[in-house]
Amino acid sequence: MKLQPRRLLASTLVGAMLTVGAAARAQEVIDVSANFSDPLTLTETSGGDRQDCGYHGEEPDFIINLQQDFTYLRFYVEGEGKPTLLMVGPLNTDNKARYCSQTDPVSGENAEHSGYWSAGRYEVYVGEVESSLQNPYELKITQERP
């Protein structure tokens, strides 16, 4: 079956828009200040082809901009599978820290990072322990201690 030029152009444009939309979403910056809606819940799908703190995508799932220092924040993942959580930042410094955690295989507790956080932008990647898995998840940010 031969595709007509209009159909080919339409399918190419739709594919390009989906690709651009995914890239734009990954680069969206989420500002977090002292009076944010607690807990802040962000949803996405875990997994990817890049092996680094589990398997995650090439681009961050989220970019979080902490507009001030926080004496305590907790970032944690709720979802199926065995999610990993990689955070890199703050991006506005020369000494970018890398925080990597995964779901505890014994207790089943969520992948999380908590404690003091300096102001700045952080890249957030949520992956999976196994390369073939992709699962919907919620990334939650809270000032409440467990």
C-alpha positions as CSV (number, residue, x, y, z in Angstrom):
1,M,0.0,0.0,0.0
2,K,1.4,3.3,-1.0
3,L,1.0,6.2,1.4
4,Q,-0.3,9.4,0.0
5,P,1.9,12.4,0.6
6,R,-0.7,14.1,2.9
7,R,-0.9,11.0,5.1
8,L,2.8,10.6,5.3
9,L,3.2,14.3,6.2
10,A,0.5,14.0,8.9
11,S,2.0,10.9,10.5
12,T,5.4,12.5,10.4
13,L,4.1,15.7,12.1
14,V,2.2,13.8,14.8
15,G,5.4,11.8,15.6
16,A,7.5,14.9,15.7
17,M,5.0,16.7,18.0
18,L,5.0,13.7,20.4
19,T,8.8,13.7,20.5
20,V,9.0,17.4,21.1
21,G,6.2,17.2,23.7
22,A,8.2,14.6,25.7
23,A,11.4,16.6,25.5
24,A,9.6,19.8,26.6
25,R,8.0,18.0,29.5
26,A,11.3,16.7,30.7
27,Q,12.7,20.2,30.7
28,E,9.8,21.8,32.6
29,V,11.1,23.4,35.8
30,I,9.0,22.8,38.9
31,D,9.5,25.6,41.5
32,V,9.3,24.6,45.1
33,S,9.2,27.3,47.8
34,A,8.4,27.3,51.5
35,N,4.6,27.4,51.0
36,F,4.3,24.6,48.4
37,S,1.3,22.3,48.5
38,D,2.5,19.5,50.7
39,P,2.9,16.8,49.6
40,L,3.7,17.8,46.1
41,T,2.9,14.8,43.8
42,L,4.3,14.4,40.3
43,T,3.4,11.5,38.0
44,E,5.4,9.8,35.2
45,T,6.6,6.4,34.0
46,S,9.8,4.9,35.2
47,G,12.5,3.1,33.3
48,G,14.7,3.6,30.2
49,D,17.8,2.5,28.5
50,R,20.5,4.4,30.4
51,Q,22.1,2.3,33.1
52,D,23.1,4.5,36.0
53,C,21.3,4.1,39.3
54,G,19.1,1.5,37.7
55,Y,17.8,2.0,34.2
56,H,16.3,5.4,33.4
57,G,15.8,7.8,30.5
58,E,18.4,10.0,28.9
59,E,16.6,13.2,30.0
60,P,15.5,13.9,33.5
61,D,11.9,13.1,34.4
62,F,11.7,16.4,36.3
63,I,13.8,19.4,37.1
64,I,13.0,20.7,40.6
65,N,14.0,24.2,41.5
66,L,14.3,24.6,45.2
67,Q,13.9,28.4,45.6
68,Q,15.4,28.4,49.1
69,D,17.3,26.1,51.4
70,F,15.2,23.5,53.2
71,T,16.2,22.2,56.6
72,Y,14.2,19.0,55.8
73,L,12.6,17.7,52.6
74,R,11.8,14.1,51.6
75,F,11.7,13.0,48.0
76,Y,10.2,9.5,47.6
77,V,8.8,7.3,44.9
78,E,5.5,5.3,45.1
79,G,4.7,2.8,42.4
80,E,4.9,-0.7,41.1
81,G,8.1,-2.5,40.2
82,K,11.4,-1.7,41.9
83,P,12.0,2.0,41.2
84,T,15.3,3.8,41.6
85,L,15.7,7.5,42.4
86,L,18.6,9.5,41.0
87,M,18.9,13.2,41.8
88,V,21.7,15.4,40.5
89,G,22.3,18.9,41.8
90,P,22.2,21.6,42.6
91,L,22.9,22.4,39.0
92,N,23.9,26.0,39.8
93,T,27.1,24.9,41.6
94,D,30.4,23.5,40.5
95,N,30.1,20.6,43.0
96,K,27.0,18.8,41.8
97,A,26.0,16.0,44.2
98,R,24.6,12.7,43.0
99,Y,22.0,10.9,45.2
100,C,21.0,7.4,44.2
101,S,18.7,5.0,46.0
102,Q,16.5,2.1,45.2
103,T,13.5,0.3,46.7
104,D,14.8,-1.8,49.6
105,P,14.6,-5.5,48.4
106,V,14.0,-6.8,51.9
107,S,11.5,-4.4,53.5
108,G,10.0,-3.1,50.2
109,E,10.4,0.5,51.4
110,N,10.4,3.2,48.7
111,A,13.4,4.7,47.1
112,E,13.9,8.1,48.8
113,H,16.2,10.9,49.7
114,S,15.6,13.0,52.7
115,G,17.4,15.6,54.8
116,Y,18.8,19.1,54.3
117,W,18.6,20.5,50.7
118,S,20.4,23.5,49.4
119,A,18.6,25.9,47.1
120,G,19.0,25.3,43.4
121,R,17.9,23.1,40.5
122,Y,18.0,19.3,40.7
123,E,17.6,16.8,37.9
124,V,15.3,13.9,38.9
125,Y,15.5,10.5,37.2
126,V,13.2,7.6,38.2
127,G,14.4,4.3,36.8
128,E,13.9,0.6,37.4
129,V,16.3,-2.1,38.8
130,E,15.7,-4.2,35.7
131,S,16.2,-2.8,32.2
132,S,12.9,-4.1,30.6
133,L,10.5,-2.6,33.2
134,Q,8.5,0.5,32.9
135,N,5.9,1.4,35.5
136,P,3.7,4.4,36.4
137,Y,4.8,6.1,39.6
138,E,4.3,9.1,41.8
139,L,7.2,11.2,43.0
140,K,6.2,12.9,46.2
141,I,8.0,15.8,47.9
142,T,7.1,16.6,51.5
143,Q,8.4,18.5,54.5
144,E,6.8,15.9,56.8
145,R,9.0,13.3,58.4
146,P,7.9,9.6,58.2
